[in-house]
Amino acid sequence: MTIAEAQKKVDHWINSHGVRYFNELTNMTLLTEEVGELARIMARTYGEQSFKESDKGRDLGDEMADVLWVLICLANQTGVDLTAALENNMIKKTTRDTDRHKNNDKLRS
């Protein structure tokens, strides 16, 4: 599925199952909440924290998909074409960081 297709599918789902989009501020808050849930699983899976009983069985991919879902909702309701935005962001990063990381001694181990 392309990013554009994902934006259309989320929009279709919202309009057929979700009644309407939550407002932008609510979705921004939900995005923060979903990133927090992802961070919790990352900290327990790759960090030093141990799993709580309530964290066991949580799926990392599903948590990432929750973040992506809300981000797509925000893009849809604010008129952002995520494909174009990502393409432009890649150009920006490539121009700005052409040699930056190659010349970073901290990345050479």
PyMOL CGO cylinders between C-alpha atoms (Angstrom):
from pymol import cmd
from pymol.cgo import CYLINDER

trace = [
    CYLINDER, 0.00, 0.00, 0.00, 1.34, 3.43, -0.88, 0.3, 1, 1, 1, 1, 1, 1,
    CYLINDER, 1.34, 3.43, -0.88, 1.18, 6.38, 1.49, 0.3, 1, 1, 1, 1, 1, 1,
    CYLINDER, 1.18, 6.38, 1.49, -1.50, 7.97, -0.72, 0.3, 1, 1, 1, 1, 1, 1,
    CYLINDER, -1.50, 7.97, -0.72, -3.53, 4.76, -0.61, 0.3, 1, 1, 1, 1, 1, 1,
    CYLINDER, -3.53, 4.76, -0.61, -3.16, 4.66, 3.17, 0.3, 1, 1, 1, 1, 1, 1,
    CYLINDER, -3.16, 4.66, 3.17, -4.43, 8.23, 3.42, 0.3, 1, 1, 1, 1, 1, 1,
    CYLINDER, -4.43, 8.23, 3.42, -7.47, 7.30, 1.30, 0.3, 1, 1, 1, 1, 1, 1,
    CYLINDER, -7.47, 7.30, 1.30, -8.16, 4.10, 3.27, 0.3, 1, 1, 1, 1, 1, 1,
    CYLINDER, -8.16, 4.10, 3.27, -7.98, 5.89, 6.61, 0.3, 1, 1, 1, 1, 1, 1,
    CYLINDER, -7.98, 5.89, 6.61, -10.28, 8.62, 5.29, 0.3, 1, 1, 1, 1, 1, 1,
    CYLINDER, -10.28, 8.62, 5.29, -12.74, 6.03, 4.01, 0.3, 1, 1, 1, 1, 1, 1,
    CYLINDER, -12.74, 6.03, 4.01, -12.67, 4.19, 7.35, 0.3, 1, 1, 1, 1, 1, 1,
    CYLINDER, -12.67, 4.19, 7.35, -13.21, 7.40, 9.33, 0.3, 1, 1, 1, 1, 1, 1,
    CYLINDER, -13.21, 7.40, 9.33, -16.14, 8.41, 7.15, 0.3, 1, 1, 1, 1, 1, 1,
    CYLINDER, -16.14, 8.41, 7.15, -17.78, 4.98, 7.12, 0.3, 1, 1, 1, 1, 1, 1,
    CYLINDER, -17.78, 4.98, 7.12, -17.01, 3.65, 10.63, 0.3, 1, 1, 1, 1, 1, 1,
    CYLINDER, -17.01, 3.65, 10.63, -15.72, 6.49, 12.72, 0.3, 1, 1, 1, 1, 1, 1,
    CYLINDER, -15.72, 6.49, 12.72, -18.50, 9.05, 12.11, 0.3, 1, 1, 1, 1, 1, 1,
    CYLINDER, -18.50, 9.05, 12.11, -15.98, 11.91, 11.71, 0.3, 1, 1, 1, 1, 1, 1,
    CYLINDER, -15.98, 11.91, 11.71, -12.41, 12.88, 12.50, 0.3, 1, 1, 1, 1, 1, 1,
    CYLINDER, -12.41, 12.88, 12.50, -11.66, 13.98, 16.03, 0.3, 1, 1, 1, 1, 1, 1,
    CYLINDER, -11.66, 13.98, 16.03, -10.57, 17.61, 15.96, 0.3, 1, 1, 1, 1, 1, 1,
    CYLINDER, -10.57, 17.61, 15.96, -6.92, 18.38, 15.25, 0.3, 1, 1, 1, 1, 1, 1,
    CYLINDER, -6.92, 18.38, 15.25, -6.01, 19.10, 18.85, 0.3, 1, 1, 1, 1, 1, 1,
    CYLINDER, -6.01, 19.10, 18.85, -7.59, 15.85, 20.03, 0.3, 1, 1, 1, 1, 1, 1,
    CYLINDER, -7.59, 15.85, 20.03, -5.71, 13.93, 17.34, 0.3, 1, 1, 1, 1, 1, 1,
    CYLINDER, -5.71, 13.93, 17.34, -2.44, 15.65, 18.27, 0.3, 1, 1, 1, 1, 1, 1,
    CYLINDER, -2.44, 15.65, 18.27, -3.00, 14.55, 21.85, 0.3, 1, 1, 1, 1, 1, 1,
    CYLINDER, -3.00, 14.55, 21.85, -3.83, 11.02, 20.69, 0.3, 1, 1, 1, 1, 1, 1,
    CYLINDER, -3.83, 11.02, 20.69, -0.64, 10.98, 18.60, 0.3, 1, 1, 1, 1, 1, 1,
    CYLINDER, -0.64, 10.98, 18.60, 1.36, 11.89, 21.69, 0.3, 1, 1, 1, 1, 1, 1,
    CYLINDER, 1.36, 11.89, 21.69, -0.39, 9.13, 23.63, 0.3, 1, 1, 1, 1, 1, 1,
    CYLINDER, -0.39, 9.13, 23.63, 0.32, 6.56, 20.92, 0.3, 1, 1, 1, 1, 1, 1,
    CYLINDER, 0.32, 6.56, 20.92, 4.00, 7.59, 20.73, 0.3, 1, 1, 1, 1, 1, 1,
    CYLINDER, 4.00, 7.59, 20.73, 4.15, 7.13, 24.49, 0.3, 1, 1, 1, 1, 1, 1,
    CYLINDER, 4.15, 7.13, 24.49, 2.76, 3.60, 24.19, 0.3, 1, 1, 1, 1, 1, 1,
    CYLINDER, 2.76, 3.60, 24.19, 5.33, 2.83, 21.50, 0.3, 1, 1, 1, 1, 1, 1,
    CYLINDER, 5.33, 2.83, 21.50, 8.07, 4.26, 23.71, 0.3, 1, 1, 1, 1, 1, 1,
    CYLINDER, 8.07, 4.26, 23.71, 6.95, 2.05, 26.60, 0.3, 1, 1, 1, 1, 1, 1,
    CYLINDER, 6.95, 2.05, 26.60, 7.29, -1.10, 24.49, 0.3, 1, 1, 1, 1, 1, 1,
    CYLINDER, 7.29, -1.10, 24.49, 10.63, 0.05, 23.06, 0.3, 1, 1, 1, 1, 1, 1,
    CYLINDER, 10.63, 0.05, 23.06, 11.99, 0.77, 26.56, 0.3, 1, 1, 1, 1, 1, 1,
    CYLINDER, 11.99, 0.77, 26.56, 10.97, -2.65, 27.76, 0.3, 1, 1, 1, 1, 1, 1,
    CYLINDER, 10.97, -2.65, 27.76, 12.05, -4.56, 24.66, 0.3, 1, 1, 1, 1, 1, 1,
    CYLINDER, 12.05, -4.56, 24.66, 15.35, -2.80, 23.90, 0.3, 1, 1, 1, 1, 1, 1,
    CYLINDER, 15.35, -2.80, 23.90, 16.01, -0.81, 27.05, 0.3, 1, 1, 1, 1, 1, 1,
    CYLINDER, 16.01, -0.81, 27.05, 16.63, -1.69, 30.64, 0.3, 1, 1, 1, 1, 1, 1,
    CYLINDER, 16.63, -1.69, 30.64, 13.09, -1.63, 31.96, 0.3, 1, 1, 1, 1, 1, 1,
    CYLINDER, 13.09, -1.63, 31.96, 11.30, -4.88, 32.68, 0.3, 1, 1, 1, 1, 1, 1,
    CYLINDER, 11.30, -4.88, 32.68, 7.86, -5.67, 31.32, 0.3, 1, 1, 1, 1, 1, 1,
    CYLINDER, 7.86, -5.67, 31.32, 4.84, -5.02, 33.48, 0.3, 1, 1, 1, 1, 1, 1,
    CYLINDER, 4.84, -5.02, 33.48, 2.09, -7.60, 33.30, 0.3, 1, 1, 1, 1, 1, 1,
    CYLINDER, 2.09, -7.60, 33.30, -0.04, -5.10, 31.32, 0.3, 1, 1, 1, 1, 1, 1,
    CYLINDER, -0.04, -5.10, 31.32, 2.75, -4.66, 28.72, 0.3, 1, 1, 1, 1, 1, 1,
    CYLINDER, 2.75, -4.66, 28.72, 3.16, -8.36, 27.96, 0.3, 1, 1, 1, 1, 1, 1,
    CYLINDER, 3.16, -8.36, 27.96, 1.76, -9.41, 24.62, 0.3, 1, 1, 1, 1, 1, 1,
    CYLINDER, 1.76, -9.41, 24.62, 1.83, -5.90, 23.15, 0.3, 1, 1, 1, 1, 1, 1,
    CYLINDER, 1.83, -5.90, 23.15, 2.93, -5.92, 19.53, 0.3, 1, 1, 1, 1, 1, 1,
    CYLINDER, 2.93, -5.92, 19.53, 5.60, -3.44, 18.45, 0.3, 1, 1, 1, 1, 1, 1,
    CYLINDER, 5.60, -3.44, 18.45, 4.30, -3.30, 14.88, 0.3, 1, 1, 1, 1, 1, 1,
    CYLINDER, 4.30, -3.30, 14.88, 0.77, -2.66, 16.09, 0.3, 1, 1, 1, 1, 1, 1,
    CYLINDER, 0.77, -2.66, 16.09, 1.99, 0.20, 18.29, 0.3, 1, 1, 1, 1, 1, 1,
    CYLINDER, 1.99, 0.20, 18.29, 3.83, 1.71, 15.31, 0.3, 1, 1, 1, 1, 1, 1,
    CYLINDER, 3.83, 1.71, 15.31, 0.69, 1.32, 13.19, 0.3, 1, 1, 1, 1, 1, 1,
    CYLINDER, 0.69, 1.32, 13.19, -1.31, 3.20, 15.85, 0.3, 1, 1, 1, 1, 1, 1,
    CYLINDER, -1.31, 3.20, 15.85, 1.16, 6.10, 15.56, 0.3, 1, 1, 1, 1, 1, 1,
    CYLINDER, 1.16, 6.10, 15.56, 0.94, 6.00, 11.77, 0.3, 1, 1, 1, 1, 1, 1,
    CYLINDER, 0.94, 6.00, 11.77, -2.87, 5.88, 11.86, 0.3, 1, 1, 1, 1, 1, 1,
    CYLINDER, -2.87, 5.88, 11.86, -3.19, 9.06, 13.92, 0.3, 1, 1, 1, 1, 1, 1,
    CYLINDER, -3.19, 9.06, 13.92, -0.48, 10.80, 11.89, 0.3, 1, 1, 1, 1, 1, 1,
    CYLINDER, -0.48, 10.80, 11.89, -2.42, 9.97, 8.73, 0.3, 1, 1, 1, 1, 1, 1,
    CYLINDER, -2.42, 9.97, 8.73, -5.60, 11.31, 10.33, 0.3, 1, 1, 1, 1, 1, 1,
    CYLINDER, -5.60, 11.31, 10.33, -3.84, 14.59, 11.10, 0.3, 1, 1, 1, 1, 1, 1,
    CYLINDER, -3.84, 14.59, 11.10, -2.47, 14.79, 7.56, 0.3, 1, 1, 1, 1, 1, 1,
    CYLINDER, -2.47, 14.79, 7.56, -5.90, 14.14, 6.06, 0.3, 1, 1, 1, 1, 1, 1,
    CYLINDER, -5.90, 14.14, 6.06, -7.69, 16.72, 8.13, 0.3, 1, 1, 1, 1, 1, 1,
    CYLINDER, -7.69, 16.72, 8.13, -5.03, 19.41, 7.60, 0.3, 1, 1, 1, 1, 1, 1,
    CYLINDER, -5.03, 19.41, 7.60, -4.67, 18.81, 3.87, 0.3, 1, 1, 1, 1, 1, 1,
    CYLINDER, -4.67, 18.81, 3.87, -1.12, 17.44, 3.96, 0.3, 1, 1, 1, 1, 1, 1,
    CYLINDER, -1.12, 17.44, 3.96, -0.11, 15.09, 1.14, 0.3, 1, 1, 1, 1, 1, 1,
    CYLINDER, -0.11, 15.09, 1.14, 2.24, 12.81, 3.08, 0.3, 1, 1, 1, 1, 1, 1,
    CYLINDER, 2.24, 12.81, 3.08, 3.83, 11.42, -0.11, 0.3, 1, 1, 1, 1, 1, 1,
    CYLINDER, 3.83, 11.42, -0.11, 4.84, 14.90, -1.26, 0.3, 1, 1, 1, 1, 1, 1,
    CYLINDER, 4.84, 14.90, -1.26, 5.85, 15.90, 2.25, 0.3, 1, 1, 1, 1, 1, 1,
    CYLINDER, 5.85, 15.90, 2.25, 8.10, 12.85, 2.65, 0.3, 1, 1, 1, 1, 1, 1,
    CYLINDER, 8.10, 12.85, 2.65, 9.64, 13.34, -0.80, 0.3, 1, 1, 1, 1, 1, 1,
    CYLINDER, 9.64, 13.34, -0.80, 10.39, 17.00, 0.01, 0.3, 1, 1, 1, 1, 1, 1,
    CYLINDER, 10.39, 17.00, 0.01, 11.76, 16.01, 3.41, 0.3, 1, 1, 1, 1, 1, 1,
    CYLINDER, 11.76, 16.01, 3.41, 14.12, 13.48, 1.80, 0.3, 1, 1, 1, 1, 1, 1,
    CYLINDER, 14.12, 13.48, 1.80, 15.43, 16.18, -0.55, 0.3, 1, 1, 1, 1, 1, 1,
    CYLINDER, 15.43, 16.18, -0.55, 15.93, 18.54, 2.40, 0.3, 1, 1, 1, 1, 1, 1,
    CYLINDER, 15.93, 18.54, 2.40, 17.79, 15.92, 4.42, 0.3, 1, 1, 1, 1, 1, 1,
    CYLINDER, 17.79, 15.92, 4.42, 19.92, 14.84, 1.46, 0.3, 1, 1, 1, 1, 1, 1,
    CYLINDER, 19.92, 14.84, 1.46, 20.93, 18.42, 0.71, 0.3, 1, 1, 1, 1, 1, 1,
    CYLINDER, 20.93, 18.42, 0.71, 21.54, 19.37, 4.33, 0.3, 1, 1, 1, 1, 1, 1,
    CYLINDER, 21.54, 19.37, 4.33, 23.20, 16.15, 5.49, 0.3, 1, 1, 1, 1, 1, 1,
    CYLINDER, 23.20, 16.15, 5.49, 25.08, 14.96, 2.39, 0.3, 1, 1, 1, 1, 1, 1,
    CYLINDER, 25.08, 14.96, 2.39, 28.33, 14.37, 4.29, 0.3, 1, 1, 1, 1, 1, 1,
    CYLINDER, 28.33, 14.37, 4.29, 27.30, 15.19, 7.85, 0.3, 1, 1, 1, 1, 1, 1,
    CYLINDER, 27.30, 15.19, 7.85, 26.85, 11.63, 9.06, 0.3, 1, 1, 1, 1, 1, 1,
    CYLINDER, 26.85, 11.63, 9.06, 29.75, 10.23, 7.04, 0.3, 1, 1, 1, 1, 1, 1,
    CYLINDER, 29.75, 10.23, 7.04, 32.01, 12.74, 8.80, 0.3, 1, 1, 1, 1, 1, 1,
    CYLINDER, 32.01, 12.74, 8.80, 30.64, 12.02, 12.28, 0.3, 1, 1, 1, 1, 1, 1,
    CYLINDER, 30.64, 12.02, 12.28, 33.33, 10.21, 14.26, 0.3, 1, 1, 1, 1, 1, 1,
    CYLINDER, 33.33, 10.21, 14.26, 30.71, 9.18, 16.81, 0.3, 1, 1, 1, 1, 1, 1,
    CYLINDER, 30.71, 9.18, 16.81, 29.09, 6.93, 14.21, 0.3, 1, 1, 1, 1, 1, 1,
    CYLINDER, 29.09, 6.93, 14.21, 32.28, 5.05, 13.43, 0.3, 1, 1, 1, 1, 1, 1,
    CYLINDER, 32.28, 5.05, 13.43, 32.83, 2.21, 15.82, 0.3, 1, 1, 1, 1, 1, 1,
]
cmd.load_cgo(trace, "trace")
